């Protein structure tokens, strides 16, 4: 008898894997075999079934129905594989849980060395589900809608040819903001703030913050700062065309344009997966998506944190950020307490923070000390 859900039907999970990597296939097989043994019905995508090569699985087409009725979608690969799986999970309302085999892996929740524990927690339903903002994107040409799509990370308007500068006018909530000659503009969600927008110099936005970002790429302008706006705002980018400054480059040292790009004012990419060519005069509108992407989260599921602490830990781990000298300590695995288990407070009761990593000082400038005794050094010795 298989594992049953609340409605009395058999629990079902879909697995999506990066089939071009042997370690991904090994991990996918382990997940499938352990979950089948636990009584779950396992689905694999038809194009991936031969590579995963597991018996007792249900093969489904790689389309919008693949995740329908699934309790969870397990993704083995990098963030690119998770973005591909999001196209299947989003319409079905199924949460994604990523096992990171990529480089940065901000969307992934688990690492390969903890795969057995991850599977056990899925079986025991020891995870929480959080909503991630998406954006809905509309492209208009001469007042007519020519494309509609969406993105979890970002929608980017970029120049179509390397040697041309793209001219755009940007708009927020129906009001013009600025005109830029640039390589492009990124319109991102908080989830996408650590992706393309980050590489373009945008801010890191914690996932639970609701906002939209507009980040110019290599803009030739005095005012071209990254901007964070309300999640209710509508961002728009109107493509004027190529730079139009001087004659078109020619001669033996100029590379030929790829076929099909000469007449295009630019190109729009959503999550680096969905492309729309933009003619001069095209208008791209970006607004908060009507349908979020659901992510399953293991860390913090037991202690009810709001997601900020695990994301902070992930930033530190992924970028190797220097945190030596931090005096917060840990209590039950969470930040915010001294290592000996007692909380630190200022003499006058105000919150304390380390100024330079050597001496603790309250926010208002008064000296702080631990409630129960002598000051502790950064390496844990009194």
C-alpha positions in Angstrom: 0.0 0.0 0.0 1.5 3.3 -1.0 1.7 6.5 1.1 -1.6 8.3 1.0 -2.4 12.0 1.2 -5.2 13.7 3.1 -7.7 13.0 0.3 -6.9 9.2 0.4 -5.1 9.1 -2.9 -1.5 8.1 -3.3 1.1 10.7 -2.7 2.9 11.8 -5.9 6.1 13.6 -6.6 7.7 14.7 -9.9 11.5 14.8 -10.3 13.3 17.0 -12.8 17.0 16.5 -13.4 20.0 18.0 -15.3 20.5 15.0 -17.5 23.8 16.3 -18.8 25.6 15.6 -15.5 26.4 12.2 -14.1 26.2 13.4 -10.5 22.8 14.8 -11.2 21.6 11.5 -12.6 23.0 9.5 -9.6 21.3 11.9 -7.2 18.0 11.7 -9.1 18.1 7.8 -9.0 18.7 7.9 -5.3 15.7 10.2 -4.7 13.4 8.2 -6.9 14.4 4.8 -5.4 14.0 6.0 -1.8 10.7 7.8 -2.4 9.3 4.7 -4.2 10.4 2.6 -1.3 8.6 5.0 1.1 5.4 4.4 -0.9 5.2 7.5 -3.1 4.3 7.5 -6.8 7.2 9.0 -8.7 6.9 10.8 -12.0 9.7 11.5 -14.4 9.6 13.5 -17.6 9.5 11.4 -20.8 12.7 13.1 -22.3 14.6 12.3 -19.1 13.3 8.8 -18.3 15.9 6.9 -20.3 18.8 8.8 -18.6 17.4 8.4 -15.1 16.7 4.8 -15.8 14.5 3.8 -12.8 11.8 1.2 -12.8 8.4 1.7 -11.3 8.1 5.3 -12.3 5.3 7.1 -14.2 6.6 8.8 -17.3 4.8 12.1 -18.2 5.1 14.5 -21.1 7.2 17.6 -20.4 4.3 20.0 -20.5 2.0 22.0 -18.2 0.2 18.9 -17.0 3.4 17.2 -15.7 3.1 18.5 -12.1 -0.7 18.4 -12.0 -1.7 16.7 -8.7 1.9 16.4 -7.5 2.6 17.1 -3.9 6.1 18.4 -4.6 8.5 18.8 -7.6 12.1 17.8 -6.7 14.8 19.4 -8.9 18.3 18.0 -9.1 20.6 20.5 -10.8 21.4 24.2 -10.7 19.3 27.3 -10.7 18.8 26.9 -14.5 17.2 23.5 -14.0 15.0 24.9 -11.3 13.8 27.7 -13.6 12.9 25.0 -16.2 11.0 23.1 -13.6 9.2 26.2 -12.4 7.5 26.3 -15.8 5.9 23.0 -14.9 5.2 23.6 -11.2 3.8 27.1 -11.4 0.5 26.3 -13.2 0.0 23.3 -11.1 0.6 25.1 -7.8 3.1 22.5 -6.8 6.1 23.6 -4.6 9.6 23.2 -5.9 12.5 21.8 -3.8 15.9 22.1 -5.4 19.0 20.0 -4.7 21.9 22.2 -5.7 24.4 20.8 -8.1 25.3 24.2 -9.7 27.6 27.0 -8.8 25.7 29.5 -6.7 22.3 27.8 -6.3 20.3 30.6 -4.6 17.0 28.9 -5.5 18.1 25.4 -4.3 17.3 24.4 -0.8 19.4 21.2 -0.2 22.9 20.1 -1.0 23.9 16.7 -2.3 25.7 15.6 0.8 22.4 15.8 2.7 20.3 14.1 0.1 19.2 11.1 2.3 18.0 13.5 5.0 16.2 15.6 2.4 14.3 12.6 1.2 13.3 11.6 4.7 12.0 15.1 5.4 9.9 15.0 2.2 8.4 11.7 3.3 7.6 13.1 6.7 6.3 16.4 5.2 8.9 18.3 7.3 9.0 21.4 5.0 7.3 24.7 4.7 6.1 26.3 1.5 6.8 30.0 0.7 5.5 32.1 -2.1 7.9 33.8 -4.4 6.8 36.9 -6.4 6.8 36.6 -10.2 6.3 39.2 -12.9 3.9 39.2 -15.8 5.3 40.7 -18.9 3.5 42.2 -21.9 5.1 43.3 -25.2 3.2 45.8 -27.4 4.0 47.0 -30.9 2.0 49.9 -32.4 -0.5 49.5 -29.6 -1.2 45.8 -30.2 -0.1 43.1 -27.8 2.3 40.8 -29.6 3.6 38.7 -26.7 2.7 37.8 -23.1 4.9 35.8 -20.7 6.2 35.7 -17.2 9.4 35.4 -15.1 10.5 34.3 -11.7 13.9 36.0 -11.7 13.8 38.8 -14.3 12.7 40.2 -17.6 15.6 41.9 -19.4 15.5 44.2 -22.5 18.9 43.9 -24.2 20.6 45.1 -27.3 20.4 42.6 -30.1 23.8 43.3 -31.6 27.1 43.6 -29.7 28.3 46.7 -31.5 25.1 48.7 -31.0 24.0 50.7 -28.1 20.3 50.3 -27.3 18.2 53.5 -26.8 15.3 53.1 -24.4 12.9 55.3 -22.4 11.9 53.9 -19.0 8.6 54.6 -17.2 7.2 53.9 -13.7 3.5 54.0 -13.1 2.7 55.8 -16.4 5.3 58.6 -15.8 8.5 58.9 -17.8 11.7 58.3 -15.7 14.7 58.6 -17.9 16.1 57.9 -21.4 19.3 55.7 -21.5 21.7 54.6 -24.1 22.7 51.2 -22.6 23.3 47.5 -23.1 19.9 46.8 -21.6 17.6 47.1 -18.6 16.8 44.4 -16.0 13.4 44.3 -14.3 13.7 41.8 -11.5 11.9 40.3 -8.5 13.5 40.0 -5.1 14.2 36.3 -6.0 16.0 37.6 -9.1 18.0 40.2 -7.2 20.8 37.7 -6.7 20.8 36.7 -10.4 21.2 38.9 -13.5 20.3 42.1 -11.5 23.1 41.4 -9.1 25.6 41.0 -11.9 24.5 44.3 -13.3 25.1 46.1 -10.0 21.7 45.9 -8.4 21.0 45.5 -4.7 20.4 42.2 -2.9 16.8 42.0 -1.7 15.7 39.5 0.8 13.1 37.1 -0.6 10.3 38.1 1.9 10.5 41.7 0.8 7.8 42.6 -1.8 9.3 44.9 -4.4 10.2 45.3 -8.0 13.7 46.3 -9.2 14.8 48.2 -12.3 18.6 47.9 -13.0 20.2 49.6 -16.1 23.0 47.6 -17.7 26.1 49.8 -18.7 24.0 52.9 -19.2 25.7 55.9 -20.7 24.0 58.5 -18.5 24.5 60.5 -15.4 21.5 59.1 -13.6 21.4 55.3 -14.1 21.1 54.0 -10.6 19.4 50.7 -9.6 15.9 51.4 -8.4 13.5 49.5 -6.0 9.9 50.3 -6.4 6.5 49.2 -5.0 5.3 45.7 -5.9 2.1 47.5 -7.1 4.0 49.6 -9.6 4.1 49.0 -13.4 7.5 49.3 -15.1 7.7 50.0 -18.8 10.6 50.1 -21.3 10.1 51.6 -24.7 12.7 50.7 -27.3 13.7 53.6 -29.5 16.2 51.5 -31.4 19.9 51.4 -32.1 22.1 54.3 -30.9 21.6 56.3 -34.1 24.8 58.1 -33.3 26.9 58.3 -36.4 26.9 56.0 -39.4 26.5 52.3 -39.2 29.9 50.6 -38.7 31.3 48.9 -41.7 34.5 47.5 -43.1 36.5 44.3 -42.8 37.0 44.6 -39.0 33.3 44.7 -38.2 31.7 41.4 -37.4 28.5 40.6 -39.4 25.3 40.6 -37.4 23.6 37.2 -36.8 20.8 36.4 -39.2 17.5 37.9 -38.1 18.9 40.6 -35.8 19.6 43.5 -38.2 16.1 44.9 -38.1 15.5 44.3 -34.4 15.7 47.1 -31.9 16.5 44.7 -29.1 15.6 41.4 -27.6 13.7 40.5 -24.4 14.6 37.5 -22.3 12.6 36.2 -19.3 14.6 34.1 -16.9 17.0 33.5 -19.8 14.6 31.0 -21.2 11.8 32.8 -23.1 12.8 35.2 -25.9 10.9 37.9 -27.7 12.5 40.0 -30.4 11.7 43.7 -30.1 11.4 46.0 -33.1 12.0 49.8 -32.7 8.9 51.3 -31.0 8.2 48.2 -29.0 6.9 48.6 -25.4 7.6 46.2 -22.6 5.4 46.3 -19.5 6.4 44.5 -16.3 4.0 44.1 -13.3 3.6 41.8 -10.4 2.7 38.3 -11.5 -0.8 37.0 -10.8 0.6 33.5 -10.0 3.5 33.0 -7.7 6.1 30.2 -7.7 6.0 28.0 -4.6 9.3 26.9 -3.0 9.6 24.2 -0.4 12.0 25.1 2.3 13.6 22.7 4.8 15.7 25.1 6.8 13.6 26.9 9.4 10.6 24.5 9.0 10.9 23.3 12.5 11.5 26.6 14.4 9.1 28.9 12.5 11.6 31.5 11.3 10.5 33.9 8.5 13.2 33.0 6.0 15.5 35.9 6.6 18.1 33.9 8.7 18.5 31.0 6.2 18.9 33.5 3.3 21.5 35.5 5.3 23.4 32.2 5.9 23.2 31.4 2.2 24.7 34.7 1.2 27.6 34.2 3.6 28.1 30.6 2.3 27.7 31.3 -1.4 30.0 34.3 -1.5 32.4 33.4 1.3 31.6 36.6 3.1 33.9 37.4 6.1 32.1 37.1 9.4 35.0 36.5 11.8 34.4 38.6 14.9 30.6 38.2 14.9 29.6 38.2 18.5 26.0 37.1 18.1 26.6 33.4 18.8 24.0 30.7 18.3 21.2 29.3 20.3 19.5 26.1 19.0 21.2 26.7 15.7 19.8 30.2 15.2 21.5 33.5 15.2 21.0 36.1 18.0 22.3 34.5 21.2 25.6 34.3 23.0 27.3 30.9 22.6 26.9 30.0 26.3 23.1 30.1 25.8 22.4 33.4 27.5 21.2 36.5 25.6 23.3 39.6 25.6 21.8 43.0 26.4 23.1 46.5 27.0 23.4 47.8 30.6 20.5 50.1 29.9 18.5 47.4 28.1 19.0 48.5 24.6 20.0 46.1 21.8 23.8 45.6 21.5 25.8 45.2 18.3 29.5 44.9 17.6 31.0 48.1 16.2 34.3 46.8 14.7 34.3 43.2 15.8 36.3 43.9 19.0 34.1 45.8 21.4 30.4 45.5 21.9 28.4 48.7 22.0 24.7 49.4 22.2 22.9 51.1 19.4 22.7 54.3 21.4 26.4 54.3 22.2 26.2 52.8 25.7 28.6 50.0 26.7 27.1 46.5 26.6 28.0 43.4 28.6 26.6 39.9 28.8 24.0 39.4 31.6 25.8 36.5 33.2 29.4 37.4 33.3 32.7 38.4 31.5 33.0 39.5 27.9 33.7 36.7 25.4 36.2 37.0 22.6 35.5 36.2 19.0 37.0 32.7 19.3 34.7 31.9 22.2 37.3 32.3 25.1 36.6 34.6 27.9 
